[in-house]
Every structure is written in structure tokens, then in C-alpha cells.
């Protein structure tokens, strides 16, 4: 029988990591260890704010030929 449940654990020590691995192996549960780091919460908040601003029409469109002028590089 398969289940759709997914468990995400956040061990804080190497001992916890080892214990979790041993537990999963003992129960013959398939698992994977991700080395990805979480994004900075401030960065994520800025991205969400930017998406919301775009949805609200709060943005400026600049044509490629006018980009340098817009950025003040000309």
C-alpha cells in the first residue's frame, strides 16, 4: 500500500540526522536527503511583494532600445 503523505523534518544536529537516517533504514522507508538551503525569508517576502505589485499593475515597461536611458547610462 502506498500513501501520498510526505514528511519534512528539520534536524538541528548531526546526531538527529544520524538518528533519522537509522530510523528510516530500520523501517525500510525510502528517503532522500536534500542539500538545498531554504531561501532567506526577507528575499521571499520581496519576491511576493513584487509579484503582487505586478498583478496590481504597479510596474513600468521599458523597451530594450530605451533601457540605457532609463537606467541613466546614457
DSSP file (Angstrom, degrees, kcal/mol; ACC not computed):
  #  RESIDUE AA STRUCTURE BP1 BP2  ACC     N-H-->O    O-->H-N    N-H-->O    O-->H-N    TCO  KAPPA ALPHA  PHI   PSI    X-CA   Y-CA   Z-CA
    1    1 A X              0   0    0      0, 0.0     2,-0.3     0, 0.0     0, 0.0   0.000 360.0 360.0 360.0 132.2    0.0    0.0    0.0
    2    2 A X        -     0   0    0      2,-0.0     2,-0.3     0, 0.0     0, 0.0  -0.799 360.0-158.9-106.3 150.2    1.3    3.4   -0.9
    3    3 A X        -     0   0    0     -2,-0.3     0, 0.0     2,-0.1     0, 0.0  -0.904  20.5-139.8-124.4 155.6    0.5    6.7    0.7
    4    4 A X        +     0   0    0     -2,-0.3     2,-0.1     2,-0.1    -1,-0.0   0.393  62.8 123.9 -92.9   1.9    0.7   10.2   -0.5
    5    5 A X        -     0   0    0      1,-0.0     2,-0.4     2,-0.0    -2,-0.1  -0.397  41.6-166.7 -67.9 137.7    2.0   11.6    2.8
    6    6 A X        -     0   0    0     -2,-0.1     2,-0.5     2,-0.0    -2,-0.1  -0.994   3.7-157.6-125.7 131.3    5.3   13.4    2.7
    7    7 A X        -     0   0    0     -2,-0.4     2,-0.5     2,-0.0    -2,-0.0  -0.920   3.4-166.1-111.3 133.3    7.2   14.2    5.9
    8    8 A X        -     0   0    0     -2,-0.5     2,-0.3     2,-0.0    -2,-0.0  -0.975   9.7-171.7-119.6 119.2    9.7   17.0    6.1
    9    9 A X        -     0   0    0     -2,-0.5     2,-0.3     2,-0.0    -2,-0.0  -0.800  16.0-155.4-109.8 151.6   12.0   17.1    9.1
   10   10 A X        -     0   0    0     -2,-0.3     7,-0.0     0, 0.0    -2,-0.0  -0.654  16.3-168.7-125.3  74.4   14.4   19.8   10.1
   11   11 A X        -     0   0    0     -2,-0.3     3,-0.0     1,-0.1    -2,-0.0  -0.349   8.3-163.5 -64.3 145.1   17.1   18.1   12.2
   12   12 A X        +     0   0    0      1,-0.0     2,-0.3    -2,-0.0    -1,-0.1   0.493  66.8  43.3-110.4  -6.3   19.3   20.6   14.0
   13   13 A X  S  > S-     0   0    0      1,-0.1     4,-1.8     0, 0.0     5,-0.1  -0.925  80.1-117.3-134.9 161.8   22.3   18.4   14.9
   14   14 A X  H  > S+     0   0    0     -2,-0.3     4,-2.5     1,-0.2     5,-0.2   0.818 116.2  58.7 -66.3 -29.6   24.3   15.7   13.3
   15   15 A X  H  > S+     0   0    0      2,-0.2     4,-2.4     1,-0.2    -1,-0.2   0.905 105.0  48.9 -65.2 -40.9   23.1   13.3   15.9
   16   16 A X  H  > S+     0   0    0      2,-0.2     4,-2.6     1,-0.2    -2,-0.2   0.897 110.2  51.6 -65.1 -39.9   19.5   14.0   14.9
   17   17 A X  H  X S+     0   0    0     -4,-1.8     4,-2.4     2,-0.2    -2,-0.2   0.943 111.6  46.7 -60.7 -48.4   20.4   13.4   11.2
   18   18 A X  H  X S+     0   0    0     -4,-2.5     4,-2.5     1,-0.2    -2,-0.2   0.899 112.3  50.2 -61.6 -41.6   22.0   10.1   12.0
   19   19 A X  H  X S+     0   0    0     -4,-2.4     4,-2.5     2,-0.2    -1,-0.2   0.912 110.8  48.9 -65.1 -42.8   19.1    9.0   14.2
   20   20 A X  H  X S+     0   0    0     -4,-2.6     4,-2.5     2,-0.2     5,-0.2   0.924 112.1  48.6 -63.1 -44.1   16.6    9.9   11.4
   21   21 A X  H  X S+     0   0    0     -4,-2.4     4,-2.5     1,-0.2     5,-0.2   0.930 112.8  47.8 -60.5 -46.0   18.6    8.0    8.8
   22   22 A X  H  X S+     0   0    0     -4,-2.5     4,-2.5     1,-0.2    -2,-0.2   0.903 111.7  50.6 -62.6 -41.8   18.9    4.9   11.0
   23   23 A X  H  X S+     0   0    0     -4,-2.5     4,-1.7     2,-0.2    -2,-0.2   0.935 112.4  45.9 -61.9 -48.0   15.2    5.0   11.8
   24   24 A X  H  <>S+     0   0    0     -4,-2.5     5,-2.8     1,-0.2     4,-0.3   0.902 114.0  48.3 -63.9 -41.8   14.2    5.2    8.2
   25   25 A X  H ><5S+     0   0    0     -4,-2.5     3,-1.1    -5,-0.2    -1,-0.2   0.895 108.5  54.5 -65.9 -39.4   16.6    2.5    7.2
   26   26 A X  H 3<5S+     0   0    0     -4,-2.5    -1,-0.2     1,-0.3    -2,-0.2   0.854 112.8  42.6 -63.2 -35.0   15.4    0.2   10.0
   27   27 A X  T 3<5S-     0   0    0     -4,-1.7    -1,-0.3    -5,-0.2    -2,-0.2   0.388 111.7-122.4 -91.1   3.4   11.8    0.5    8.8
   28   28 A X  T < 5 +     0   0    0     -3,-1.1     2,-0.5    -4,-0.3    -3,-0.2   0.895  55.6 158.3  54.7  44.4   12.9    0.2    5.2
   29   29 A X      < -     0   0    0     -5,-2.8    -1,-0.2    -6,-0.1     2,-0.2  -0.866  43.0-123.4 -98.3 126.6   11.3    3.5    4.3
   30   30 A X        +     0   0    0     -2,-0.5     2,-0.3    -3,-0.1    -5,-0.0  -0.471  44.0 162.3 -67.0 138.7   12.7    5.1    1.1
   31   31 A X        -     0   0    0     -2,-0.2     2,-0.3     2,-0.0   -10,-0.0  -0.974  26.1-151.5-152.0 163.6   14.0    8.6    1.8
   32   32 A X        -     0   0    0     -2,-0.3     2,-0.6     2,-0.0    -2,-0.0  -0.984  13.5-136.7-138.3 150.8   16.2   11.3    0.4
   33   33 A X        -     0   0    0     -2,-0.3     2,-0.4     2,-0.0    -2,-0.0  -0.938  18.0-150.3-110.8 121.8   18.4   13.9    1.9
   34   34 A X        -     0   0    0     -2,-0.6    -2,-0.0     1,-0.1     0, 0.0  -0.748  11.5-166.0 -93.0 135.8   18.2   17.4    0.3
   35   35 A X        +     0   0    0     -2,-0.4     2,-0.1     2,-0.1    -1,-0.1   0.356  52.0 120.7 -97.9   3.6   21.3   19.6    0.5
   36   36 A X        -     0   0    0      1,-0.1     2,-0.3     0, 0.0    -2,-0.1  -0.426  57.3-138.0 -70.4 141.4   19.3   22.6   -0.7
   37   37 A X        -     0   0    0     -2,-0.1     2,-0.1     1,-0.1    -2,-0.1  -0.723  23.2-106.2 -96.3 150.4   19.2   25.5    1.7
   38   38 A X        -     0   0    0     -2,-0.3     2,-0.1     1,-0.1    -1,-0.1  -0.409  39.4-103.6 -71.8 150.7   16.0   27.5    2.3
   39   39 A X        -     0   0    0      1,-0.1     2,-0.2    -2,-0.1    -1,-0.1  -0.408  43.2 -92.0 -70.7 151.8   15.7   30.9    0.8
   40   40 A X     >  -     0   0    0      1,-0.1     4,-2.2    -2,-0.1     3,-0.5  -0.488  33.1-134.4 -61.6 126.3   16.1   33.9    3.0
   41   41 A X  H  > S+     0   0    0      1,-0.2     4,-2.3    -2,-0.2    -1,-0.1   0.827 104.9  55.3 -57.4 -33.4   12.6   34.8    4.3
   42   42 A X  H  > S+     0   0    0      2,-0.2     4,-2.0     1,-0.2    -1,-0.2   0.905 108.0  48.9 -64.8 -40.9   13.3   38.6    3.6
   43   43 A X  H  > S+     0   0    0     -3,-0.5     4,-2.1     2,-0.2    -2,-0.2   0.924 110.7  50.0 -63.1 -45.5   14.1   37.7    0.0
   44   44 A X  H  X S+     0   0    0     -4,-2.2     4,-2.4     1,-0.2    -2,-0.2   0.901 109.2  52.2 -61.0 -41.5   10.9   35.6   -0.4
   45   45 A X  H  X S+     0   0    0     -4,-2.3     4,-2.4     1,-0.2    -1,-0.2   0.894 108.7  50.7 -62.4 -40.1    8.8   38.4    1.1
   46   46 A X  H  X S+     0   0    0     -4,-2.0     4,-2.5     2,-0.2    -1,-0.2   0.892 109.9  50.0 -64.4 -39.8   10.3   40.8   -1.5
   47   47 A X  H  X S+     0   0    0     -4,-2.1     4,-2.5     2,-0.2    -2,-0.2   0.927 111.4  48.0 -64.9 -44.8    9.5   38.4   -4.3
   48   48 A X  H  X S+     0   0    0     -4,-2.4     4,-2.2     1,-0.2    -2,-0.2   0.903 112.1  49.9 -61.9 -41.0    5.9   38.0   -3.2
   49   49 A X  H  X S+     0   0    0     -4,-2.4     4,-2.5     1,-0.2    -2,-0.2   0.918 110.6  50.0 -63.4 -42.7    5.5   41.8   -2.8
   50   50 A X  H  X S+     0   0    0     -4,-2.5     4,-2.3     2,-0.2    -2,-0.2   0.905 109.8  50.1 -63.2 -42.5    6.9   42.3   -6.4
   51   51 A X  H  X S+     0   0    0     -4,-2.5     4,-2.4     1,-0.2    -1,-0.2   0.908 111.3  49.3 -62.0 -41.4    4.5   39.7   -7.8
   52   52 A X  H  X S+     0   0    0     -4,-2.2     4,-1.8     2,-0.2    -2,-0.2   0.905 109.3  51.6 -65.3 -41.3    1.6   41.4   -6.1
   53   53 A X  H  <>S+     0   0    0     -4,-2.5     5,-3.0     2,-0.2     4,-0.2   0.904 110.2  49.6 -61.1 -41.4    2.7   44.8   -7.4
   54   54 A X  H ><5S+     0   0    0     -4,-2.3     3,-1.6     1,-0.2    -2,-0.2   0.925 109.3  50.8 -64.0 -44.0    2.8   43.4  -10.9
   55   55 A X  H 3<5S+     0   0    0     -4,-2.4    -1,-0.2     1,-0.3    -2,-0.2   0.828 109.4  52.1 -61.8 -31.5   -0.6   41.9  -10.6
   56   56 A X  T 3<5S-     0   0    0     -4,-1.8    -1,-0.3    -5,-0.2    -2,-0.2   0.427 119.6-111.3 -84.5   0.7   -1.9   45.3   -9.4
   57   57 A X  T < 5S+     0   0    0     -3,-1.6     2,-1.4    -4,-0.2    -3,-0.2   0.665  72.1 141.3  79.4  16.2   -0.4   47.0  -12.5
   58   58 A X      < +     0   0    0     -5,-3.0     2,-0.3    -6,-0.2    -1,-0.2  -0.537  40.9  93.3 -92.7  70.0    2.3   48.8  -10.4
   59   59 A X        -     0   0    0     -2,-1.4     2,-0.4    -5,-0.1    -5,-0.0  -0.961  65.1-126.4-152.1 167.0    5.2   48.4  -12.8
   60   60 A X        -     0   0    0     -2,-0.3     2,-0.4     2,-0.0    -2,-0.0  -0.972  16.4-146.9-121.5 133.1    6.9   50.3  -15.6
   61   61 A X        -     0   0    0     -2,-0.4     2,-0.4     2,-0.0    -2,-0.0  -0.838  15.3-172.4 -98.0 136.1    7.6   48.8  -19.1
   62   62 A X        -     0   0    0     -2,-0.4     2,-0.1     3,-0.0     5,-0.1  -0.995  21.1-128.5-130.2 128.1   10.8   49.9  -20.8
   63   63 A X    >   -     0   0    0     -2,-0.4     3,-1.8     1,-0.1     4,-0.4  -0.453  26.1-116.5 -72.5 148.7   11.6   49.0  -24.4
   64   64 A X  G >  S+     0   0    0      1,-0.3     3,-1.4     2,-0.2     4,-0.4   0.862 114.6  57.5 -53.6 -40.4   15.0   47.4  -24.9
   65   65 A X  G 3  S+     0   0    0      1,-0.3    -1,-0.3     2,-0.1     4,-0.2   0.726 111.3  43.5 -66.9 -19.5   16.2   50.4  -27.1
   66   66 A X  G <> S+     0   0    0     -3,-1.8     4,-2.5     1,-0.1    -1,-0.3   0.332  85.0 100.0-103.9   5.4   15.4   52.8  -24.2
   67   67 A X  H <> S+     0   0    0     -3,-1.4     4,-2.4    -4,-0.4     6,-0.2   0.915  80.1  49.2 -63.2 -46.6   16.9   50.7  -21.4
   68   68 A X  H  4>S+     0   0    0     -4,-0.4     5,-3.2     1,-0.2     6,-0.6   0.906 113.3  47.8 -60.9 -40.6   20.2   52.5  -21.1
   69   69 A X  H >45S+     0   0    0      3,-0.2     3,-1.0     4,-0.2    -1,-0.2   0.921 110.8  51.6 -64.3 -43.8   18.5   55.9  -21.0
   70   70 A X  H 3<5S+     0   0    0     -4,-2.5    -2,-0.2     1,-0.3    -1,-0.2   0.875 111.9  46.6 -60.6 -38.3   16.0   54.5  -18.4
   71   71 A X  T 3<5S-     0   0    0     -4,-2.4    -1,-0.3    -5,-0.2    -2,-0.2   0.487 116.1-115.5 -83.6  -3.4   18.9   53.3  -16.2
   72   72 A X  T < 5S+     0   0    0     -3,-1.0    -3,-0.2    -4,-0.5    -2,-0.1   0.777  78.2 127.7  76.6  26.2   20.8   56.6  -16.6
   73   73 A X      <       0   0    0     -5,-3.2    -4,-0.2    -6,-0.2    -5,-0.1   0.443 360.0 360.0 -94.6  -0.6   23.7   55.0  -18.5
   74   74 A X              0   0    0     -6,-0.6    -1,-0.2    -5,-0.1    -5,-0.1   0.379 360.0 360.0-113.8 360.0   23.4   57.5  -21.4
